[in-house]
Amino acid sequence: MADGEAAGQQADAVMPTGPAIDVLAFGDSLFAGYRLDRDESYPARLQAALRERGLNVNVTNAGVSGDTTAAGLQRIDFVLDSMAGEPDLVLLELGANDMLRGLPAEEARRNLDTILQRLDQRDIPVMVYGMRAAPNLGGDYGRSFDSIFPDLADKYDAELVPFFIEPLIFDRSLVQQDQLHPTAQGVDAMVEQTVEQVEDRIDDL
């Protein structure tokens, strides 16, 4: 078999099929792809991974570096209204900047609650990307912050994606020099950790 023919058959094997599924990735720099090329961001790499699995998925990157939950709340309606149609699924990833700035956990909870309420009013399914507080912020803050994500996912019947940056914690070579943001390889590790869960949720739409 010629190399070209083999490559063509491989491409056919992963050709996305079925109706298009629109996913909105709404978050901060972890979605925006801080200091990475556009095609190296988490939403872009997730889209590629899902298409490799045969899903006809389009992931819109609505990540903004530096966004807190308050900033996300301010722009969620604008982002949704600016889309051609309602997304089939929203990936909600906010809270890390609140934690890094030491903002009250209850404030982050209220903001995320309101975002989820607005998505629920539009009848848009959501996957909540959980975060964890840094240990140096203390046990009380950590318990209050960490509980936000499972609590709200349960309240709104949304699926929880547990701590998707966990690969970066155990392999610091996957982190940029700022010690906060993933490298392109780090993004791939995050996608590998989450793609099956996202795929399963899309299959249930």
Secondary structure, 3 states (H helix, E strand, C coil): CCHHHHHHHHHHHCCCEEEEEEEEEEECHHHHCCCCCHHHCHHHHHHHHHHHCCEEEEEEEEECCCCCHHHHHHHHHHHHHHCCCCCCEEEEECCHHHHHCCCCHHHHHHHHHHHHHHHHHCCCCEEEECCCCCHHHCHHHHHHHHCHHHHHHHHCCCEEECCCCHHHHHCHHHECCCCCCECHHHHHHHHHHHHHHHHHHHHCC
